Amino acid sequence: MSVDHEVIRANSGALTAAQRRRLRAEIARTLPGLLAGRLAWAAGRGGRGRTDLARVPDSGAAREAEELARAELSTPVLAHSFRTYLFGKALAGLDNATYDDEVAYIACLLHDLNLGTPTVGRCFAVAGGERAAAFALGAGLAPERADAVGAAVAAHITPGVAADTGDPGGFVSAGAAVDVIGARIAELDRDWVGEVLTEHPRHNWKKVAIAAFRAEAKAVPEGRTALLLAAGFATTVRFAPFAE
């Protein structure tokens, strides 16, 4: 991905004109694959992607991250965060990606830590990334791994990063994209997806996500959420292949 995330983080989430052009092109590039996958899923097809729902990191830092997520996230956002990890892990398995499972788990649980609490001029993903990195450092992760958690949270809403599920940001983005817009869903086992939704129900997630992104875009009109909404994000979410 040719977008410099350090520039995005330094600018509190605001995009340069060049970044906006590149990200619009990335969105356009991914649309055919998104549509094809949705059509395959609607036709009853699925893939082999799955993972054991019970096998999650059980380190002290992972448990602390879960406690923080349960304390701070609303019920719909918390369930989305768990689904993000499971979907991301299933896709990373299909991709034969090598990844840091603990970093990925913590980043997934905390990736929407600031969603729903917009701050004028301050991207929720960038602000949330800073909080997640500080948490991870305090929970005992080495500085470079704590920064990887924060970077993943900051990057997860950038179009294109999901292509690399071996990268923490790509892992989070890929998992979230399954849950939010149905990206790559036809690569997953249909029965297993049903198990995920039973374990972590959606709680009207589409409505929650659209409302949160609209509030965020109003607060940060030069950011990535505003760009995504202008590209049809809300409609794409509404037609994601999930019953609410």
Rosetta silent file (secondary structure, phi, psi, omega in degrees, C-alpha in Angstrom):
SEQUENCE: MSVDHEVIRANSGALTAAQRRRLRAEIARTLPGLLAGRLAWAAGRGGRGRTDLARVPDSGAAREAEELARAELSTPVLAHSFRTYLFGKALAGLDNATYDDEVAYIACLLHDLNLGTPTVGRCFAVAGGERAAAFALGAGLAPERADAVGAAVAAHITPGVAADTGDPGGFVSAGAAVDVIGARIAELDRDWVGEVLTEHPRHNWKKVAIAAFRAEAKAVPEGRTALLLAAGFATTVRFAPFAE
SCORE:     score description
SCORE:     0.000 S_00000001
   1 L     0.000  130.121 -171.324    0.000    0.000    0.000 S_00000001
   2 L   -92.725   14.824  178.438    1.525    3.307   -1.088 S_00000001
   3 L   -96.170  128.228 -178.573   -0.076    5.472    1.615 S_00000001
   4 L   -81.171  105.658 -177.528    2.303    6.681    4.336 S_00000001
   5 H   -70.923  -22.912  175.406    0.508    5.928    7.585 S_00000001
   6 H   -64.995  -34.891  176.078    3.014    7.946    9.576 S_00000001
   7 H   -66.445  -42.563  178.528    1.775   11.001    7.682 S_00000001
   8 H   -61.441  -45.550 -179.386   -1.828   10.086    8.500 S_00000001
   9 H   -65.467  -40.723  179.508   -0.991    9.629   12.166 S_00000001
  10 H   -65.706  -29.443 -179.502    0.993   12.859   12.282 S_00000001
  11 L   -93.263   16.045  179.893   -1.940   14.702   10.688 S_00000001
  12 L    59.712   24.109  177.077   -4.428   13.285   13.241 S_00000001
  13 L   102.969   -9.566  178.676   -6.037   11.273   10.456 S_00000001
  14 L   -72.049  140.123 -178.651   -6.392   13.999    7.837 S_00000001
  15 L   -96.308  145.765  169.813   -5.466   12.900    4.312 S_00000001
  16 L   -77.325  166.021  178.653   -3.353   14.782    1.840 S_00000001
  17 H   -60.967  -39.762  179.935   -4.765   15.326   -1.648 S_00000001
  18 H   -65.621  -40.266  177.837   -2.381   12.717   -3.037 S_00000001
  19 H   -64.125  -40.190  178.390   -3.465   10.178   -0.414 S_00000001
  20 H   -61.140  -41.621  179.683   -7.122   10.779   -1.231 S_00000001
  21 H   -63.451  -44.238 -178.607   -6.461   10.101   -4.903 S_00000001
  22 H   -66.511  -38.860 -178.298   -4.600    6.874   -4.168 S_00000001
  23 H   -72.858  -34.155  174.125   -7.249    5.640   -1.752 S_00000001
  24 H   -61.932  -41.167  178.898  -10.092    6.378   -4.179 S_00000001
  25 H   -65.228  -37.600  178.792   -8.241    4.301   -6.761 S_00000001
  26 H   -66.136  -41.134  177.562   -7.797    1.492   -4.219 S_00000001
  27 H   -60.960  -46.524 -179.928  -11.514    1.494   -3.420 S_00000001
  28 H   -61.946  -36.080 -178.400  -12.372    1.273   -7.116 S_00000001
  29 H   -66.823  -33.529 -174.698   -9.897   -1.591   -7.557 S_00000001
  30 H   -86.667  -15.303 -174.765  -11.487   -3.695   -4.817 S_00000001
  31 H   -61.106  -43.294  179.668  -15.146   -3.277   -5.807 S_00000001
  32 H   -58.732  -42.049  178.973  -15.279   -6.016   -8.496 S_00000001
  33 H   -66.195  -37.612  177.695  -13.930   -8.617   -6.072 S_00000001
  34 H   -62.228  -46.139 -179.254  -16.342   -7.508   -3.372 S_00000001
  35 H   -64.352  -43.462 -179.469  -19.302   -7.848   -5.724 S_00000001
  36 H   -62.101  -42.044  179.749  -18.164  -11.245   -7.017 S_00000001
  37 H   -65.152  -40.603  178.480  -17.760  -12.599   -3.500 S_00000001
  38 H   -64.822  -40.866  179.162  -21.177  -11.381   -2.444 S_00000001
  39 H   -64.874  -39.867  178.304  -22.816  -12.940   -5.469 S_00000001
  40 H   -63.588  -42.101  179.522  -21.091  -16.251   -4.766 S_00000001
  41 H   -65.130  -43.100  178.944  -22.273  -16.156   -1.157 S_00000001
  42 H   -62.390  -29.245  179.247  -25.836  -15.280   -2.223 S_00000001
  43 L   -81.746    1.051  176.346  -25.754  -18.284   -4.557 S_00000001
  44 L    94.579    6.717 -179.301  -25.031  -20.550   -1.602 S_00000001
  45 L   -89.951  157.533  177.399  -21.321  -21.006   -2.154 S_00000001
  46 L  -156.046  178.772 -178.051  -18.651  -20.793    0.503 S_00000001
  47 L  -118.180 -153.424 -176.816  -15.049  -21.728    1.098 S_00000001
  48 L  -112.261    3.092 -178.090  -12.971  -23.597    3.642 S_00000001
  49 E   -67.172  125.468  178.596  -11.858  -20.692    5.841 S_00000001
  50 L  -166.189  165.371  173.780  -12.480  -21.301    9.516 S_00000001
  51 L  -153.247  161.509 -179.208  -10.725  -21.383   12.873 S_00000001
  52 L   -70.109  120.361 -177.521  -11.447  -22.756   16.329 S_00000001
  53 L   -62.302  -27.612 -175.450  -13.649  -20.229   18.128 S_00000001
  54 L   -87.180  -13.060 -175.849  -12.221  -21.224   21.499 S_00000001
  55 L   -92.558   91.303  177.508   -8.546  -20.892   20.564 S_00000001
  56 L  -125.559  156.848  178.493   -7.629  -17.311   21.377 S_00000001
  57 L   -56.099  140.563 -175.520   -4.487  -15.928   23.017 S_00000001
  58 L  -125.658   28.033  177.259   -4.539  -16.395   26.786 S_00000001
  59 L   -74.045  168.580  176.969   -1.586  -14.293   27.869 S_00000001
  60 H   -59.222  -42.640 -179.835   -1.860  -11.741   30.647 S_00000001
  61 H   -65.481  -39.170  178.898   -1.914   -8.908   28.118 S_00000001
  62 H   -64.228  -42.391  178.632   -4.606  -10.623   26.060 S_00000001
  63 H   -65.624  -38.547  177.852   -6.794  -11.106   29.137 S_00000001
  64 H   -66.203  -37.287  177.826   -6.296   -7.486   30.142 S_00000001
  65 H   -63.666  -40.018  177.731   -7.246   -6.369   26.636 S_00000001
  66 H   -65.368  -40.229  177.486  -10.451   -8.360   26.872 S_00000001
  67 H   -61.643  -43.434  179.133  -11.232   -6.788   30.246 S_00000001
  68 H   -63.900  -44.864 -179.854  -10.680   -3.309   28.803 S_00000001
  69 H   -61.109  -44.217 -179.574  -12.817   -4.070   25.753 S_00000001
  70 H   -66.261  -31.309 -178.670  -15.665   -5.420   27.897 S_00000001
  71 H   -77.735  -33.674 -169.725  -15.476   -2.386   30.168 S_00000001
  72 H  -107.496  -24.613 -174.261  -15.364    0.293   27.478 S_00000001
  73 L   -92.647  146.723  173.004  -17.085   -1.012   24.342 S_00000001
  74 L   -67.963  164.500 -179.180  -20.809   -1.138   23.731 S_00000001
  75 H   -57.053  -46.559  179.295  -22.370   -4.563   23.205 S_00000001
  76 H   -63.929  -40.579 -177.983  -22.503   -4.231   19.365 S_00000001
  77 H   -70.717  -38.042  178.079  -18.916   -2.945   19.114 S_00000001
  78 H   -62.163  -46.812  179.864  -17.578   -5.608   21.478 S_00000001
  79 H   -63.072  -40.076  176.437  -19.206   -8.408   19.473 S_00000001
  80 H   -60.329  -38.799 -178.145  -17.861   -6.872   16.242 S_00000001
  81 H   -65.344  -41.503  176.066  -14.374   -6.810   17.760 S_00000001
  82 H   -66.527  -42.035  178.446  -14.458  -10.528   18.555 S_00000001
  83 H   -62.960  -37.013  178.703  -15.841  -11.320   15.079 S_00000001
  84 H   -58.156  -44.951  178.778  -13.076   -9.204   13.553 S_00000001
  85 H   -63.452  -47.180 -177.117  -10.440  -11.396   15.189 S_00000001
  86 H   -64.577  -44.629  178.415  -12.097  -14.659   14.179 S_00000001
  87 H   -65.701  -41.370  178.696  -12.690  -13.595   10.576 S_00000001
  88 H   -62.135  -40.824 -179.479   -9.176  -12.153   10.336 S_00000001
  89 H   -66.987  -39.952  178.425   -7.640  -15.357   11.680 S_00000001
  90 H   -62.736  -42.379  179.474   -9.606  -17.504    9.238 S_00000001
  91 H   -69.535  -39.709  177.809   -8.451  -15.377    6.303 S_00000001
  92 H   -61.122  -35.928  176.008   -4.844  -15.298    7.521 S_00000001
  93 H   -64.254  -42.727  177.599   -4.971  -19.097    7.602 S_00000001
  94 H   -63.384  -34.957 -178.097   -6.196  -19.211    4.027 S_00000001
  95 L   -81.898   -1.920 -173.980   -3.421  -16.801    3.041 S_00000001
  96 L    53.468   38.002 -177.347   -0.771  -18.906    4.808 S_00000001
  97 L   -80.155  145.544  171.707    0.201  -15.679    6.550 S_00000001
  98 L   -99.072  125.468 -175.084    2.705  -15.539    9.369 S_00000001
  99 L  -148.147  162.462  177.301    1.489  -13.198   12.089 S_00000001
 100 L   -89.578  105.438 -171.871    1.820  -12.346   15.768 S_00000001
 101 H   -65.294  -38.181 -179.965   -1.388  -13.801   17.215 S_00000001
 102 H   -66.209  -45.378  177.672   -1.230  -11.906   20.491 S_00000001
 103 H   -61.435  -43.782 -179.389   -0.675   -8.562   18.760 S_00000001
 104 H   -62.999  -42.888 -178.529   -3.460   -9.332   16.283 S_00000001
 105 H   -63.364  -48.285 -179.490   -5.875  -10.326   19.047 S_00000001
 106 H   -63.003  -42.728  179.843   -5.243   -7.233   21.150 S_00000001
 107 H   -63.787  -40.397  178.599   -5.470   -4.968   18.109 S_00000001
 108 H   -64.358  -45.149 -178.860   -8.756   -6.555   17.032 S_00000001
 109 H   -63.623  -30.798 -173.839  -10.307   -6.222   20.480 S_00000001
 110 H  -108.073    6.115 -171.104   -9.255   -2.574   20.740 S_00000001
 111 L   -67.310  -23.202  177.802   -9.475   -1.414   17.128 S_00000001
 112 L  -112.735   32.538 -177.691  -12.730    0.491   17.716 S_00000001
 113 L   -56.910  -35.876 -178.528  -11.847    1.747   21.166 S_00000001
 114 L  -105.732    5.995  178.239  -12.674    5.328   20.159 S_00000001
 115 L   -68.354  134.293  179.986  -15.468    4.578   17.676 S_00000001
 116 L    93.016   -4.514  175.369  -18.657    6.385   18.632 S_00000001
 117 L  -127.065   67.901 -173.773  -16.865    9.144   20.534 S_00000001
 118 L   -64.499  144.071  176.279  -15.819   11.496   17.718 S_00000001
 119 E  -121.610  126.986 -177.906  -13.368   14.301   18.390 S_00000001
 120 L   -56.598  125.482  176.697  -13.289   17.265   16.014 S_00000001
 121 L    76.235   12.035 -175.230  -10.170   17.087   13.869 S_00000001
 122 E  -137.587  106.826 -177.303   -8.978   13.820   15.414 S_00000001
 123 L   -59.264  133.701 -178.707   -9.497   10.468   13.652 S_00000001
 124 H   -61.801  -33.504 -178.427  -10.954    7.804   15.933 S_00000001
 125 H   -72.607  -38.320  177.441   -8.543    5.183   14.563 S_00000001
 126 H   -67.717  -47.806  179.019   -5.479    7.347   15.175 S_00000001
 127 H   -63.998  -42.119  178.260   -6.612    8.334   18.677 S_00000001
 128 H   -65.010  -35.275  177.556   -7.645    4.767   19.425 S_00000001
 129 H   -63.326  -39.308  178.356   -4.313    3.511   18.156 S_00000001
 130 H   -65.624  -41.909  177.879   -2.465    5.717   20.588 S_00000001
 131 H   -65.210  -41.992 -178.734   -4.601    4.455   23.466 S_00000001
 132 H   -65.428  -39.723  178.968   -4.183    0.838   22.368 S_00000001
 133 H   -65.207  -42.739  179.437   -0.401    1.202   22.101 S_00000001
 134 H   -64.306  -40.645  177.107   -0.185    2.769   25.552 S_00000001
 135 H   -61.082  -49.183 -176.361   -2.351   -0.003   26.964 S_00000001
 136 H   -60.874  -39.233  178.106   -0.249   -2.738   25.332 S_00000001
 137 H   -64.316  -44.620  179.143    2.958   -1.219   26.659 S_00000001
 138 H   -67.007  -25.481  179.480    1.495   -1.019   30.148 S_00000001
 139 L   -83.601   -0.903  173.401    0.288   -4.626   29.858 S_00000001
 140 L   108.777    0.394  177.288    3.857   -5.789   29.338 S_00000001
 141 L   -71.705  146.088  175.121    4.358   -5.954   25.564 S_00000001
 142 L   -60.025  151.595 -175.427    7.767   -4.911   24.284 S_00000001
 143 H   -52.679  -41.160 -177.839    7.764   -1.372   22.847 S_00000001
 144 H   -69.413  -32.227  178.109    7.940   -2.511   19.220 S_00000001
 145 H   -77.413  -35.256  174.639    5.023   -4.927   19.689 S_00000001
 146 H   -63.493  -40.457  177.739    2.978   -2.332   21.553 S_00000001
 147 H   -66.482  -33.477  177.409    3.593    0.073   18.684 S_00000001
 148 H   -64.023  -37.349  175.081    2.488   -2.642   16.255 S_00000001
 149 H   -61.178  -49.388 -179.346   -0.833   -2.826   18.107 S_00000001
 150 H   -63.330  -41.051  179.162   -1.264    0.932   17.852 S_00000001
 151 H   -64.463  -37.454  178.976   -0.235    1.046   14.218 S_00000001
 152 H   -63.870  -44.263  178.792   -2.714   -1.718   13.375 S_00000001
 153 H   -62.899  -44.797 -178.821   -5.567    0.175   14.998 S_00000001
 154 H   -64.056  -33.107 -173.368   -4.595    3.406   13.245 S_00000001
 155 H   -90.122  -14.165 -163.800   -4.306    1.701    9.851 S_00000001
 156 L   -64.996  -21.440 -179.896   -7.319   -0.608    9.865 S_00000001
 157 L   -94.853    7.047  179.235   -9.729    1.754    8.054 S_00000001
 158 L   -83.237  121.136  177.098   -7.325    2.471    5.190 S_00000001
 159 L   -55.286  132.252  176.058   -8.488    0.911    1.901 S_00000001
 160 L   104.554  -26.304 -176.022   -5.978   -1.656    0.659 S_00000001
 161 H   -68.131  -23.552 -178.033   -4.240   -2.647    3.895 S_00000001
 162 H   -65.557  -12.657 -179.075   -6.407   -5.771    4.208 S_00000001
 163 H   -65.235  -22.458 -177.733   -4.496   -7.356    1.330 S_00000001
 164 L  -115.365   91.515 -178.060   -1.690   -8.349    3.742 S_00000001
 165 L   -76.168   -5.587  173.954   -3.122  -10.423    6.586 S_00000001
 166 L   -80.339  -17.120  175.989    0.389  -11.072    7.885 S_00000001
 167 L   -89.207  137.298 -178.360    0.585   -7.416    8.897 S_00000001
 168 H   -55.071  -41.512  177.546   -1.325   -6.563   12.103 S_00000001
 169 H   -64.976  -38.672  177.658   -3.157   -3.710   10.388 S_00000001
 170 H   -67.512  -38.958  177.455   -4.022   -5.934    7.461 S_00000001
 171 H   -59.196  -51.170 -179.643   -5.223   -8.691    9.791 S_00000001
 172 H   -62.951  -45.791 -177.182   -7.569   -6.289   11.613 S_00000001
 173 H   -63.053  -42.419 -179.910   -8.719   -4.628    8.410 S_00000001
 174 H   -64.423  -44.284  179.275   -9.441   -7.928    6.663 S_00000001
 175 H   -65.059  -42.911  179.196  -11.428   -9.283    9.600 S_00000001
 176 H   -65.539  -36.116 -178.417  -13.378   -6.064   10.028 S_00000001
 177 H   -67.071  -33.769  173.006  -14.096   -5.889    6.301 S_00000001
 178 H   -59.580  -48.292 -171.610  -15.745   -9.311    6.373 S_00000001
 179 H   -74.316  -29.747 -175.090  -17.976   -8.189    9.209 S_00000001
 180 H   -92.274  -43.742 -175.571  -18.773   -4.701    7.935 S_00000001
 181 H  -124.620    1.767  179.298  -19.098   -5.091    4.161 S_00000001
 182 L    78.378   18.857  179.254  -18.864   -8.833    3.505 S_00000001
 183 L   -63.904  134.157  177.161  -15.437   -8.693    1.872 S_00000001
 184 L    61.500   15.382 -175.315  -13.985  -12.164    1.128 S_00000001
 185 H   -63.717  -30.302 -178.476  -16.944  -13.818    2.840 S_00000001
 186 H   -70.116   -7.510  175.608  -17.280  -16.442    0.099 S_00000001
 187 H   -87.399   -5.881 -176.155  -13.873  -17.794    1.130 S_00000001
 188 E  -101.110  152.049  177.962  -15.233  -18.771    4.541 S_00000001
 189 L   -68.286  126.703 -174.202  -17.055  -21.936    5.578 S_00000001
 190 H   -62.758  -43.860  179.989  -20.771  -21.153    5.696 S_00000001
 191 H   -64.189  -38.813  179.665  -21.550  -23.284    8.753 S_00000001
 192 H   -65.862  -41.178  176.218  -18.607  -21.796   10.621 S_00000001
 193 H   -57.952  -40.674  176.129  -19.766  -18.239    9.874 S_00000001
 194 H   -60.581  -38.800  177.941  -23.085  -19.228   11.391 S_00000001
 195 H   -64.806  -40.861  178.500  -21.266  -20.447   14.510 S_00000001
 196 H   -60.683  -45.254 -177.715  -19.420  -17.140   14.784 S_00000001
 197 H   -69.144  -29.303  175.016  -22.672  -15.182   14.552 S_00000001
 198 H   -70.759  -42.189 -179.761  -24.295  -17.388   17.178 S_00000001
 199 H   -69.868  -37.794 -176.810  -21.354  -16.920   19.535 S_00000001
 200 L  -132.015   80.892 -175.555  -21.076  -13.171   18.855 S_00000001
 201 L   -59.887  159.452 -171.286  -24.450  -11.827   17.620 S_00000001
 202 L   -82.868  -26.558  174.903  -24.557   -8.703   15.467 S_00000001
 203 L    52.546   49.293 -179.806  -26.893   -6.546   17.597 S_00000001
 204 L    55.938   42.512 -175.022  -27.928   -4.322   14.657 S_00000001
 205 H   -60.278  -35.300 -179.689  -24.259   -3.762   13.810 S_00000001
 206 H   -58.007  -49.829 -179.557  -25.003   -2.238   10.398 S_00000001
 207 H   -60.708  -43.632 -179.829  -27.009    0.600   11.920 S_00000001
 208 H   -62.847  -46.126 -177.575  -24.401    1.173   14.632 S_00000001
 209 H   -64.674  -44.260 -179.241  -21.492    1.223   12.170 S_00000001
 210 H   -63.631  -45.154  179.880  -23.155    3.611    9.728 S_00000001
 211 H   -62.117  -41.464 -179.452  -24.167    6.039   12.482 S_00000001
 212 H   -66.351  -41.164 -179.458  -20.678    5.978   13.983 S_00000001
 213 H   -68.722  -36.270  177.622  -18.987    6.567   10.643 S_00000001
 214 H   -65.451  -41.941  177.447  -21.299    9.457    9.826 S_00000001
 215 H   -64.743  -40.132  178.969  -20.543   11.119   13.149 S_00000001
 216 H   -64.567  -43.176 -178.979  -16.829   10.514   12.622 S_00000001
 217 H   -64.240  -34.991  177.081  -16.903   11.959    9.102 S_00000001
 218 H   -66.570  -37.002 -179.373  -18.611   15.089   10.388 S_00000001
 219 H   -76.137  -32.629 -177.179  -15.911   15.493   13.034 S_00000001
 220 L  -130.157   74.669 -173.847  -13.015   14.747   10.643 S_00000001
 221 L   -65.492  -16.526  178.349  -14.159   15.763    7.135 S_00000001
 222 L   -98.971   11.143 -175.221  -10.661   15.325    5.693 S_00000001
 223 L   -97.514 -173.201 -174.385  -10.270   11.816    7.083 S_00000001
 224 H   -74.467  -32.674  178.823  -10.719    8.291    5.836 S_00000001
 225 H   -64.035  -40.946  178.111  -14.263    7.795    7.124 S_00000001
 226 H   -63.348  -39.548  177.757  -15.473   10.776    5.099 S_00000001
 227 H   -63.227  -44.464  179.896  -13.707    9.377    2.041 S_00000001
 228 H   -64.371  -42.470  178.693  -15.324    5.976    2.536 S_00000001
 229 H   -63.346  -40.609  178.337  -18.792    7.461    2.984 S_00000001
 230 H   -63.719  -25.953 -179.813  -18.384    9.528   -0.178 S_00000001
 231 L   -88.801    4.677  176.451  -17.506    6.294   -1.995 S_00000001
 232 L   100.073   22.015 -176.641  -20.757    4.617   -0.933 S_00000001
 233 H   -55.416  -47.001 -175.223  -19.774    3.008    2.367 S_00000001
 234 H   -59.825  -44.112  179.295  -23.230    3.262    3.935 S_00000001
 235 H   -65.294  -40.164  179.407  -24.938    1.520    1.019 S_00000001
 236 H   -62.306  -39.362  178.034  -22.249   -1.151    0.945 S_00000001
 237 H   -66.710  -44.915 -177.889  -22.790   -1.842    4.637 S_00000001
 238 H   -58.161  -34.812 -176.855  -26.582   -2.013    4.292 S_00000001
 239 L   -97.096   11.558  174.131  -26.273   -4.673    1.608 S_00000001
 240 L   -60.425  145.114 -171.057  -23.648   -6.742    3.438 S_00000001
 241 L   -78.934   53.605  178.321  -24.791  -10.410    3.465 S_00000001
 242 L  -131.987  136.202  170.796  -25.799  -10.520    7.123 S_00000001
 243 L   -82.809  140.838 -179.841  -29.246  -10.479    8.693 S_00000001
 244 L   -98.697    0.000    0.000  -29.446   -8.127   11.637 S_00000001
